[in-house]
Amino acid sequence: MNVRPLLLAGLAACALVPAASAATAPAAGAPAAPAASPIRQGPPIPGYCVFSINAVLGGSKVGQAVVARLKVLGAQVNAELQPEADGIRTDERALEASQASLDAATLQAKRANLELRVTNFEKREQQRQQEMQATQQKQFAVVLKELDPIMRDLYQQRSCAILVDGDAGGVRITNPAMDLSAQAVTGLDGKIQTLTFDREHLDQAGAGAGAAH
């Protein structure tokens, strides 16, 4: 029986960062890649507009504030769970070292107790993951609600006939003159720059729902 590593170990570091802000860094000591030649852009297509939601979330002040706060909350979750995980591993090693000196009934009881601790720990760990995911979804939904009228205004100002999300629509390269992302960031920064929030608590939400019935 082995306690698996914490699933949340990397949560605060990278899992919640929008893709646009998680650029791949070259390995230490690796030779620098040759500079790519400039792309020759064709003329902008009238009425065709694109934007990147990841670029907007990663470049806006409120998006960066949400990511920073999520990292703090993720680190708090790790700090909560890590001591218990370490304690289980320590007790597991101690049991393995002493099992030869224990009678069968005692050994079985200790193993059952350890397995119960592991099961309860994994349930709590899974709940914290779900809470972090719910927190992220809720806060970015607030940002996207603020972004929606900005995108509508930009769509009309630029006389767009179509607006494509480059992250979701498979668009690889576009003429920057058709990209509204930078203007969307400017608009979002002028409207909202930060959010204050704590981690969602699903156990409390569940208890409230049960009481309502």
Salt bridges, closest charged atoms under 4 A:
GLU80 OE2 - ARG124 NH1 2.57
GLU80 OE2 - ARG128 NH2 3.10
GLU84 OE1 - ARG124 NH2 1.89
ASP86 OD1 - ARG89 NH1 3.47
ASP91 OD2 - ARG117 NH1 2.62
GLU122 OE2 - ARG4 NE 3.39
GLU125 OE1 - ARG4 NH2 2.98
GLU131 OE1 - ARG128 NH1 3.28
GLU131 OE1 - ARG199 NE 2.75
GLU146 OE1 - LYS191 NZ 3.32
ASP148 OD2 - ARG152 NE 3.03
ASP189 OD2 - LYS61 NZ 3.74
ASP198 OD1 - ARG69 NH2 2.53
GLU200 OE2 - LYS138 NZ 3.29
